[in-house]
Amino acid sequence: MAKTEAPHLFCRTALASWLALIVLTVLWEGWLAPKAPPGFWLAVKALPLLLPLFGLLRGRARAYLWASLLALLYLTEGLVLAWSERAGGLKLDSPWPYALLETALSALFVVTAAYCARGRVSGVRTEKP
């Protein structure tokens, strides 16, 4: 892998994990295991994920930095729910498997977004020649 391809790979991985986190949140709070009537929690959890999406799609380093701060909230929620709901097991109506997936996606985004933003800020060329 060339030196210029690594930040590009990190950015694609970060964007894919962010989009997967949006899909997971909508499915989780909409249909799979909603906490209450889905409208309120769906808006509270999914709408903040849409705020930095335009900047992420355009490859802006500042959007990756702000989104990684936002992803830490989802990482924290996933860890808390994974710990508190572990008795529910792997049943589809239990929030435990979705909390584990939310934790994994959030952690993946934070790590890859940091490398992506570092590559963009330091001036490493990330687009293909």
TORKE-157779 format. One record per residue: y, x, z of N, C-alpha, C, O in turn; residue in three letters. Coordinates in pm, whole numbers. Atoms other than C-alpha are relative to their C-alpha. Layout:
REM residues N
atom nv Y	nu X	nw Z	cav Y	cau X	caw Z	cv Y	cu X	cw Z	ov Y	ou X	ow Z	residu ALA
...
END
This chain:
REM residues 129
atom nv -117	nu 84	nw 0	cav 0	cau 0	caw 0	cv 123	cu 89	cw 0	ov 136	ou 179	ow 83	residu MET
atom nv -121	nu -80	nw 10	cav 333	cau 142	caw -102	cv 94	cu -32	cw 115	ov 81	ou -135	ow 182	residu ALA
atom nv -92	nu 15	nw -112	cav 613	cau 186	caw 148	cv 88	cu -124	cw -16	ov 125	ou -186	ow 84	residu LYS
atom nv -85	nu 116	nw 22	cav 819	cau -92	caw -13	cv -78	cu -130	cw 4	ov -16	ou -236	ow 15	residu THR
atom nv 79	nu 123	nw -3	cav 531	cau -342	caw -15	cv -27	cu -48	cw 142	ov -50	ou -167	ow 162	residu GLU
atom nv 30	nu 39	nw -138	cav 477	cau -341	caw 362	cv 98	cu -103	cw 55	ov 53	ou -205	ow 108	residu ALA
atom nv -91	nu 103	nw -50	cav 799	cau -528	caw 456	cv -16	cu -132	cw -75	ov 0	ou -239	ow -17	residu PRO
atom nv 20	nu 122	nw 78	cav 732	cau -773	caw 173	cv -122	cu -77	cw 53	ov -119	ou -199	ow 62	residu HIS
atom nv 119	nu 62	nw -56	cav 384	cau -842	caw 315	cv 29	cu -62	cw 136	ov -17	ou -172	ow 166	residu LEU
atom nv -37	nu 56	nw -130	cav 527	cau -890	caw 664	cv 85	cu -125	cw -15	ov 66	ou -222	ow 59	residu PHE
atom nv -85	nu 117	nw 21	cav 789	cau -1132	caw 532	cv -81	cu -119	cw -49	ov -59	ou -232	ow -5	residu CYS
atom nv 85	nu 111	nw 48	cav 530	cau -1338	caw 346	cv -88	cu -54	cw 112	ov -107	ou -175	ow 123	residu ARG
atom nv 84	nu 44	nw -113	cav 305	cau -1347	caw 654	cv 83	cu -77	cw 101	ov 38	ou -179	ow 153	residu THR
atom nv -88	nu 71	nw -94	cav 596	cau -1448	caw 877	cv 36	cu -137	cw -52	ov 33	ou -234	ow 23	residu ALA
atom nv -35	nu 129	nw 58	cav 701	cau -1724	caw 640	cv -119	cu -95	cw -1	ov -103	ou -214	ow 27	residu LEU
atom nv 120	nu 84	nw 0	cav 345	cau -1852	caw 608	cv -32	cu -50	cw 140	ov -71	ou -166	ow 156	residu ALA
atom nv 28	nu 44	nw -136	cav 301	cau -1862	caw 985	cv 105	cu -101	cw 47	ov 73	ou -192	ow 123	residu SER
atom nv -105	nu 97	nw -37	cav 636	cau -2044	caw 1025	cv -28	cu -136	cw -63	ov -16	ou -239	ow 3	residu TRP
atom nv 33	nu 126	nw 66	cav 537	cau -2306	caw 768	cv -123	cu -65	cw 61	ov -130	ou -187	ow 73	residu LEU
atom nv 119	nu 54	nw -66	cav 196	cau -2344	caw 933	cv 35	cu -57	cw 137	ov -24	ou -156	ow 180	residu ALA
atom nv -44	nu 52	nw -129	cav 371	cau -2393	caw 1268	cv 70	cu -135	cw -17	ov 53	ou -224	ow 66	residu LEU
atom nv -63	nu 130	nw 29	cav 580	cau -2673	caw 1116	cv -106	cu -105	cw -27	ov -100	ou -215	ow 28	residu ILE
atom nv 107	nu 96	nw 33	cav 271	cau -2841	caw 971	cv -80	cu -35	cw 125	ov -110	ou -153	ow 148	residu VAL
atom nv 74	nu 25	nw -123	cav 82	cau -2801	caw 1299	cv 76	cu -94	cw 93	ov 19	ou -187	ow 149	residu LEU
atom nv -80	nu 82	nw -90	cav 367	cau -2953	caw 1500	cv 8	cu -144	cw -48	ov -5	ou -237	ow 32	residu THR
atom nv -7	nu 136	nw 54	cav 402	cau -3253	caw 1269	cv -133	cu -71	cw 15	ov -137	ou -187	ow 57	residu VAL
atom nv 131	nu 63	nw -14	cav 29	cau -3320	caw 1266	cv -36	cu -26	cw 145	ov -89	ou -132	ow 179	residu LEU
atom nv 35	nu 10	nw -142	cav -14	cau -3259	caw 1639	cv 75	cu -115	cw 66	ov 14	ou -202	ow 128	residu TRP
atom nv -81	nu 102	nw -67	cav 272	cau -3477	caw 1758	cv 5	cu -132	cw -77	ov 44	ou -235	ow -21	residu GLU
atom nv -1	nu 124	nw 78	cav 239	cau -3731	caw 1478	cv -129	cu -77	cw 8	ov -128	ou -199	ow 25	residu GLY
atom nv 126	nu 72	nw 11	cav -131	cau -3809	caw 1462	cv -112	cu 53	cw 87	ov -186	ou -27	ow 145	residu TRP
atom nv 121	nu -55	nw -61	cav -379	cau -3572	caw 1622	cv -9	cu -21	cw 151	ov -109	ou -74	ow 198	residu LEU
atom nv 4	nu 14	nw -146	cav -292	cau -3568	caw 1994	cv 142	cu -18	cw 55	ov 189	ou 65	ow 133	residu ALA
atom nv -138	nu 17	nw -49	cav 56	cau -3711	caw 2058	cv 4	cu -28	cw 149	ov -88	ou -89	ow 205	residu PRO
atom nv -15	nu 21	nw -143	cav 183	cau -3715	caw 2416	cv 42	cu -143	cw 32	ov -6	ou -200	ow 130	residu LYS
atom nv -56	nu 133	nw -21	cav 366	cau -4047	caw 2390	cv 22	cu -59	cw -138	ov -35	ou -11	ow -236	residu ALA
atom nv -32	nu 45	nw 137	cav 502	cau -4255	caw 2105	cv 51	cu 118	cw -82	ov 144	ou 186	ow -39	residu PRO
atom nv -21	nu -127	nw 71	cav 516	cau -3987	caw 1837	cv 143	cu 28	cw -45	ov 177	ou 144	ow -66	residu PRO
atom nv -132	nu -24	nw 55	cav 873	cau -4033	caw 1720	cv 86	cu 95	cw 80	ov 147	ou 185	ow 23	residu GLY
atom nv -88	nu -83	nw -82	cav 1052	cau -3872	caw 2013	cv -46	cu 145	cw 3	ov 33	ou 234	ow -28	residu PHE
atom nv 48	nu -137	nw -11	cav 832	cau -3564	caw 2062	cv -9	cu 68	cw -135	ov 6	ou 190	ow -145	residu TRP
atom nv 2	nu -57	nw 134	cav 798	cau -3517	caw 1690	cv 139	cu 53	cw -35	ov 153	ou 162	ow -92	residu LEU
atom nv -137	nu -44	nw 27	cav 1177	cau -3496	caw 1662	cv 37	cu 120	cw 87	ov 102	ou 213	ow 39	residu ALA
atom nv -36	nu -109	nw -91	cav 1211	cau -3270	caw 1967	cv -68	cu 130	cw -38	ov -8	ou 237	ow -27	residu VAL
atom nv 73	nu -123	nw 31	cav 945	cau -3025	caw 1852	cv 12	cu 45	cw -145	ov 10	ou 165	ow -171	residu LYS
atom nv 2	nu -39	nw 141	cav 965	cau -3031	caw 1473	cv 138	cu 29	cw -57	ov 152	ou 117	ow -143	residu ALA
atom nv -133	nu -21	nw 58	cav 1337	cau -3053	caw 1401	cv 57	cu 140	cw 24	ov 117	ou 195	ow -68	residu LEU
atom nv -52	nu -138	nw -15	cav 1430	cau -2716	caw 1558	cv -67	cu 100	cw -94	ov -7	ou 201	ow -130	residu PRO
atom nv 68	nu -91	nw 93	cav 1172	cau -2552	caw 1332	cv 61	cu -4	cw -140	ov 47	ou 91	ow -217	residu LEU
atom nv -60	nu 12	nw 133	cav 1359	cau -2678	caw 1027	cv 135	cu 70	cw -10	ov 182	ou 98	ow -121	residu LEU
atom nv -134	nu -60	nw 4	cav 1692	cau -2519	caw 1126	cv 4	cu 135	cw -71	ov 89	ou 153	ow -159	residu LEU
atom nv -9	nu -130	nw 69	cav 1619	cau -2159	caw 1017	cv -81	cu 6	cw -130	ov -89	ou 112	ow -192	residu PRO
atom nv 91	nu -4	nw 115	cav 1389	cau -2260	caw 730	cv 70	cu 46	cw -128	ov 15	ou 125	ow -203	residu LEU
atom nv -71	nu -40	nw 122	cav 1650	cau -2224	caw 456	cv 26	cu 150	cw -4	ov 8	ou 215	ow -107	residu PHE
atom nv -23	nu -145	nw -7	cav 1741	cau -1874	caw 572	cv -128	cu 80	cw -14	ov -127	ou 188	ow -74	residu GLY
atom nv 128	nu -69	nw 14	cav 1376	cau -1777	caw 598	cv -46	cu 0	cw -146	ov -96	ou 100	ow -196	residu LEU
atom nv 40	nu 9	nw 141	cav 1308	cau -1899	caw 245	cv 85	cu 92	cw -88	ov 38	ou 141	ow -191	residu LEU
atom nv -88	nu -89	nw 76	cav 1604	cau -1693	caw 121	cv -14	cu 145	cw 41	ov 47	ou 233	ow -20	residu ARG
atom nv 27	nu -137	nw -40	cav 1483	cau -1384	caw 307	cv 110	cu 66	cw 81	ov 126	ou 188	ow 75	residu GLY
atom nv -111	nu -54	nw -79	cav 1780	cau -1340	caw 540	cv -52	cu 58	cw 131	ov -125	ou -8	ow 204	residu ARG
atom nv 46	nu -68	nw -121	cav 1720	cau -1090	caw 820	cv 47	cu -71	cw 125	ov -27	ou -80	ow 223	residu ALA
atom nv -52	nu 71	nw -116	cav 1941	cau -1283	caw 1061	cv -81	cu -126	cw 28	ov -102	ou -161	ow 144	residu ARG
atom nv 82	nu 120	nw -19	cav 1732	cau -1597	caw 1005	cv -134	cu 37	cw 64	ov -185	ou -38	ow 148	residu ALA
atom nv 125	nu -44	nw -62	cav 1417	cau -1402	caw 1093	cv 20	cu 33	cw 148	ov -66	ou 6	ow 231	residu TYR
atom nv -27	nu -33	nw -140	cav 1579	cau -1277	caw 1412	cv 18	cu -125	cw 84	ov -40	ou -136	ow 192	residu LEU
atom nv -21	nu 123	nw -75	cav 1698	cau -1620	caw 1524	cv -128	cu -83	cw 9	ov -157	ou -142	ow 113	residu TRP
atom nv 124	nu 76	nw -2	cav 1370	cau -1783	caw 1427	cv -102	cu 61	cw 96	ov -181	ou -11	ow 157	residu ALA
atom nv 94	nu -62	nw -94	cav 1175	cau -1529	caw 1630	cv 38	cu -33	cw 144	ov -50	ou -45	ow 230	residu SER
atom nv -42	nu 46	nw -133	cav 1384	cau -1621	caw 1936	cv -45	cu -144	cw 24	ov -89	ou -178	ow 134	residu LEU
atom nv 45	nu 139	nw -11	cav 1306	cau -1987	caw 1869	cv -152	cu -6	cw 13	ov -204	ou -90	ow 87	residu LEU
atom nv 147	nu -1	nw -6	cav 938	cau -1905	caw 1819	cv -50	cu 36	cw 139	ov -161	ou -2	ow 177	residu ALA
atom nv 40	nu -32	nw -137	cav 927	cau -1763	caw 2171	cv -11	cu -125	cw 86	ov -94	ou -130	ow 178	residu LEU
atom nv 13	nu 127	nw -72	cav 984	cau -2116	caw 2301	cv -133	cu -68	cw -32	ov -199	ou -123	ow 57	residu LEU
atom nv 127	nu 59	nw 40	cav 684	cau -2239	caw 2103	cv -118	cu 82	cw 54	ov -223	ou 27	ow 87	residu TYR
atom nv 102	nu -85	nw -60	cav 482	cau -1942	caw 2224	cv -18	cu -35	cw 148	ov -130	ou -45	ow 197	residu LEU
atom nv 7	nu 37	nw -141	cav 568	cau -2032	caw 2582	cv -65	cu -136	cw 19	ov -149	ou -153	ow 107	residu THR
atom nv 61	nu 133	nw -11	cav 481	cau -2398	caw 2531	cv -149	cu 7	cw -29	ov -229	ou -57	ow 41	residu GLU
atom nv 142	nu -13	nw 33	cav 152	cau -2303	caw 2369	cv -80	cu 63	cw 113	ov -190	ou 19	ow 144	residu GLY
atom nv 69	nu -64	nw -112	cav 59	cau -2072	caw 2655	cv -13	cu -93	cw 120	ov -119	ou -99	ow 183	residu LEU
atom nv 4	nu 91	nw -115	cav 149	cau -2328	caw 2921	cv -100	cu -113	cw -25	ov -179	ou -145	ow 63	residu VAL
atom nv 94	nu 109	nw 31	cav -42	cau -2608	caw 2747	cv -143	cu 51	cw -10	ov -237	ou -18	ow 31	residu LEU
atom nv 136	nu -55	nw 8	cav -339	cau -2384	caw 2674	cv -58	cu 23	cw 139	ov -177	ou 3	ow 161	residu ALA
atom nv 48	nu -22	nw -136	cav -360	cau -2299	caw 3043	cv -22	cu -132	cw 73	ov -124	ou -150	ow 140	residu TRP
atom nv 9	nu 123	nw -78	cav -299	cau -2647	caw 3180	cv -98	cu -102	cw -59	ov -149	ou -186	ow 15	residu SER
atom nv 87	nu 98	nw 65	cav -510	cau -2841	caw 2928	cv -137	cu 58	cw -36	ov -209	ou 0	ow -118	residu GLU
atom nv 126	nu -66	nw 38	cav -809	cau -2605	caw 2913	cv -122	cu -82	cw 36	ov -229	ou -61	ow -22	residu ARG
atom nv 114	nu 84	nw -38	cav -1034	cau -2865	caw 3081	cv -34	cu -100	cw -109	ov -145	ou -155	ow -111	residu ALA
atom nv 24	nu 97	nw 107	cav -998	cau -3088	caw 2774	cv -99	cu 49	cw -104	ov -157	ou -32	ow -177	residu GLY
atom nv 95	nu -56	nw 94	cav -1212	cau -2856	caw 2568	cv 46	cu -9	cw -143	ov 165	ou -26	ow -171	residu GLY
atom nv -31	nu -3	nw 142	cav -1230	cau -2851	caw 2192	cv -8	cu -137	cw -66	ov -33	ou -145	ow -187	residu LEU
atom nv -2	nu 134	nw 59	cav -1215	cau -3228	caw 2141	cv 126	cu -15	cw -84	ov 229	ou 45	ow -54	residu LYS
atom nv -113	nu 14	nw 91	cav -985	cau -3336	caw 1860	cv 118	cu -73	cw 63	ov 232	ou -52	ow 23	residu LEU
atom nv -111	nu 71	nw -62	cav -782	cau -3566	caw 2085	cv 59	cu 76	cw 120	ov 151	ou 28	ow 185	residu ASP
atom nv -51	nu -85	nw -108	cav -725	cau -3289	caw 2340	cv 106	cu 94	cw -56	ov 90	ou 144	ow -167	residu SER
atom nv -103	nu -93	nw 50	cav -409	cau -3077	caw 2309	cv -39	cu 147	cw 9	ov 32	ou 232	ow -44	residu PRO
atom nv 36	nu -139	nw -22	cav -595	cau -2758	caw 2404	cv -18	cu 82	cw -129	ov 39	ou 190	ow -139	residu TRP
atom nv 13	nu -83	nw 120	cav -705	cau -2641	caw 2056	cv 130	cu 15	cw -77	ov 154	ou 119	ow -140	residu PRO
atom nv -128	nu -8	nw 70	cav -363	cau -2719	caw 1912	cv 94	cu 95	cw 73	ov 175	ou 163	ow 10	residu TYR
atom nv -82	nu -93	nw -78	cav -197	cau -2526	caw 2194	cv -42	cu 145	cw -30	ov 43	ou 233	ow -40	residu ALA
atom nv 46	nu -135	nw 35	cav -414	cau -2224	caw 2116	cv 49	cu 40	cw -139	ov 92	ou 153	ow -160	residu LEU
atom nv -47	nu -28	nw 136	cav -325	cau -2249	caw 1748	cv 151	cu 22	cw -2	ov 200	ou 110	ow -74	residu LEU
atom nv -144	nu -18	nw -10	cav 44	cau -2287	caw 1833	cv 34	cu 137	cw 58	ov 127	ou 203	ow 12	residu GLU
atom nv -21	nu -132	nw -60	cav 24	cau -1977	caw 2051	cv -26	cu 110	cw -103	ov 53	ou 204	ow -114	residu THR
atom nv 34	nu -103	nw 99	cav -144	cau -1774	caw 1777	cv 103	cu 6	cw -113	ov 145	ou 115	ow -153	residu ALA
atom nv -98	nu 1	nw 109	cav 98	cau -1885	caw 1504	cv 135	cu 53	cw 46	ov 201	ou 127	ow -28	residu LEU
atom nv -128	nu -48	nw -52	cav 403	cau -1822	caw 1721	cv -2	cu 151	cw 22	ov 94	ou 220	ow -12	residu SER
atom nv 10	nu -144	nw -24	cav 283	cau -1477	caw 1824	cv -4	cu 76	cw -133	ov 59	ou 181	ow -147	residu ALA
atom nv 6	nu -64	nw 132	cav 200	cau -1390	caw 1462	cv 138	cu 2	cw -64	ov 177	ou 102	ow -124	residu LEU
atom nv -135	nu 3	nw 58	cav 547	cau -1500	caw 1353	cv 91	cu 101	cw 67	ov 163	ou 174	ow -1	residu PHE
atom nv -91	nu -92	nw -72	cav 728	cau -1302	caw 1624	cv -27	cu 144	cw -41	ov 67	ou 220	ow -65	residu VAL
atom nv 33	nu -139	nw 35	cav 543	cau -981	caw 1540	cv 36	cu 31	cw -145	ov 100	ou 132	ow -172	residu VAL
atom nv -27	nu -29	nw 141	cav 567	cau -1007	caw 1162	cv 148	cu -16	cw -34	ov 198	ou 57	ow -120	residu THR
atom nv -144	nu 16	nw 26	cav 928	cau -1131	caw 1167	cv 77	cu 122	cw 49	ov 177	ou 161	ow -12	residu ALA
atom nv -67	nu -120	nw -48	cav 1027	cau -828	caw 1371	cv -11	cu 113	cw -102	ov 87	ou 183	ow -129	residu ALA
atom nv 17	nu -104	nw 102	cav 882	cau -593	caw 1110	cv 75	cu -36	cw -128	ov 129	ou 51	ow -195	residu TYR
atom nv -71	nu 43	nw 120	cav 1029	cau -800	caw 829	cv 151	cu 23	cw 15	ov 215	ou 78	ow -75	residu CYS
atom nv -144	nu -17	nw -23	cav 1379	cau -803	caw 979	cv 36	cu 148	cw 9	ov 141	ou 190	ow -38	residu ALA
atom nv -26	nu -145	nw -10	cav 1353	cau -431	caw 1058	cv 5	cu 62	cw -139	ov 91	ou 146	ow -167	residu ARG
atom nv 1	nu -53	nw 136	cav 1267	cau -356	caw 697	cv 121	cu -43	cw -80	ov 172	ou 33	ow -162	residu GLY
atom nv -116	nu 49	nw 73	cav 1552	cau -570	caw 568	cv 129	cu 61	cw 52	ov 219	ou 93	ow -27	residu ARG
atom nv -122	nu -54	nw -59	cav 1814	cau -437	caw 808	cv 12	cu 149	cw -29	ov 123	ou 199	ow -53	residu VAL
atom nv -7	nu -144	nw 20	cav 1722	cau -73	caw 761	cv 21	cu 39	cw -146	ov 35	ou 157	ow -178	residu SER
atom nv -30	nu -28	nw 140	cav 1776	cau -105	caw 388	cv -121	cu 29	cw -84	ov -107	ou 73	ow -198	residu GLY
atom nv 119	nu -20	nw 81	cav 1417	cau -80	caw 274	cv -5	cu -109	cw -104	ov 8	ou -227	ow -73	residu VAL
atom nv 3	nu 97	nw 108	cav 1391	cau -247	caw -59	cv -130	cu -78	cw 5	ov -238	ou -20	ow -2	residu ARG
atom nv 120	nu 81	nw -15	cav 1151	cau -540	caw -27	cv -36	cu -79	cw -124	ov -148	ou -131	ow -133	residu THR
atom nv 36	nu 74	nw 120	cav 1169	cau -704	caw -368	cv -73	cu 94	cw -97	ov -55	ou 216	ow -93	residu GLU
atom nv 77	nu -81	nw 93	cav 940	cau -588	caw -643	cv 90	cu 50	cw -113	ov 180	ou -22	ow -158	residu LYS
atom nv -84	nu -56	nw 107	cav 1092	cau -360	caw -909	cv -23	cu -67	cw -133	ov 40	ou -31	ow -232	residu PRO
END
